[in-house]
Amino acid sequence: MDQLFILLQHLAPQHLLSRCVGWLARSEISWIKGPFIRLFASHFEVNMSEAAEPDLEAYANFNAFFTRALAEGARPLATGEDAVLCPADGSVSQLGSIDNGRIFQAKGHSFTCSELLGDSDRAKEFDGGSFATVYLSPRDYHRVHMPVAGELSAQTYIPGALFSVNQVTAANVDRLFARNERLVCYFDTDHGPMAMVLVGAMIVAGIQTVWSGQVAPPPREPHTVNYKHAPGGIALTRGEEMGRFMLGSTVILLFPKNTVEWEPKFTAESPTRMGERLGTLTLS
């Protein structure tokens, strides 16, 4: 069954399906958005008691429901200035070290940091460093937050495929995260550079950032925008929202060598929530 699922992934019109779902997710027609939201919330057992707005009927469209804000205090931030926060609700797909420039995906599969970032020079900054891959399931809170404070230095949109992102595809699709559409955001922090990679997937209707709005669906070509000298700068505090998914996927964090030690309790498929201590900074 897994191989059939993967074959269908290759044969499916990935971008067309995603854009069609995107249209449905933006629709404010009551007989479209109402049943869509209710069916989704029921099927995935979404916990609306955590939401700032628990009434399903109050949302203008599915995207508004899916990217809903949480109630005050629903995600307390881990204490300690050395805490690296989990950027999103979900589960840890993998985490570890970047060995010989490669990032582990699943048994028998890995990809290079250079492939993921689309930039071999940037990738060198993370040689011997640390990575963490966090998967957001459909039921999860889908806003992405800063693991540490940082100032945006650049972002790069990289077009690609839209394979589904889950345990089956991670185990069977080679270089999955380096093949899918993604947005790479670089931050300067007090502890060196940090990269946050927001990975698209099948039927992900869009990726947004708080500074530039919707980034995907994208322009025709990859582009890099340097914000380092933007008026006032784009500086985000630890735990502050930096982006969101319209339908969910994956966030990959990259840190340089000797910067972070991951919490030993986290292994593949460990559940986690935004704001939890994912790791500890090892630099003062």
Helices and strands as residue ranges (DSSP letters): H 2-11, H 14-26, H 30-43, G 48-50, G 56-58, H 62-66, E 83-85, E 90-97, E 102-106, E 109-112, H 113-117, H 120-124, E 130-135, E 143-145, E 150-158, H 167-172, H 176-179, E 182-189, E 192-199, E 206-209, E 213-216, E 223-226, E 235-236, E 241-246, E 250-255, E 260-262, E 270-272, E 277-281
